[in-house]
Amino acid sequence: MALRTFLRTLGAGAPSVDTVVTTARVQPGAPLQCEVTVRGGGADLDVERLRLELVVRAEDLEPDGSTGWTNPYVVTEATVGPFRLPEGETVVRRIALDVPWEMPLTHERGLKLSGSRVAVRTELAVDSAADKGDFDEIEVHALPSQELLFQVFQDLGFRFHESEVKLGKERWPDRMKDRRTAPFWQELDFWFPASWNRGTQELETVLITRSDALDVHPGGYPPVTLPAGELDRDAWRQAVEEHIRSYWA
């Protein structure tokens, strides 16, 4: 990663920080390992905190309700400190971020999902002044069970369009309030197959991932639950098709 100088208000003697994401490709439920190197400047400093944030591009964070990347949503974070940073010396901290099971995906079967962005952002606080660094973008790849679900949608003729991350439990329809634990969700938009006579209508699908199962919510309706430990392509395809057709006959 490029070296980034923080706290420029401290002048030429400001410390510098280099964050290396040692697992730049991660999956939901796995730790994201990072190594942060802080190099001292022209004077001894007391660092109040060193914080890493795992952030996503999400809707409704900007005042006008637009999608934000300059002001992303923090999914999880880890903080170390305080610690002493002597003049000219180097302090290295290894930090792990816990990636939740419901973490939004950026890739499935090696393909980039349009609309998805995830990054690690570093914050250093000295003398009550905090400075956030640039984004170190990472890839969140689908689990085998999630990849199978994308394959099933493809088998049924659906075409992936884009992904969006939305916020707020109060916006979650009552009929879907069963197993979601995060205050956000990833919406996966698919074009209906032409054979279903839906024109260009999209199917907005929400996938709630747990360690043992997937809940697939089509178009805001109750889910079909698929066992993560039983990756049966034919059975999944039949279950998903029957469930969707029960609402879109």
Buried (B, 14 or more C-beta within 10 A) or exposed (E): BEEBBBBEEBEEEBBBBBBBBEBBEBBBBBEBBBBBBBBBBEBEBEBBBBBBBBBBBBBBBEEEEEBBBEEBBEBBBBEBBEBEBEEEEEBEBEBBBBBBBBBBBBBBEEEEBEBBBBBBBBBBBBEEEBBBBEBBEBBBBBBEBBBBBBBBBBBBBBEBBEBBBBBEEEEBEEEBEEEBEBEBBBBBBBBBBEEBEEEEEBBBBBBBBBEEBBBBBBEBBBBBBBEBEEBEEEEBBEBBBEBBEEEBE
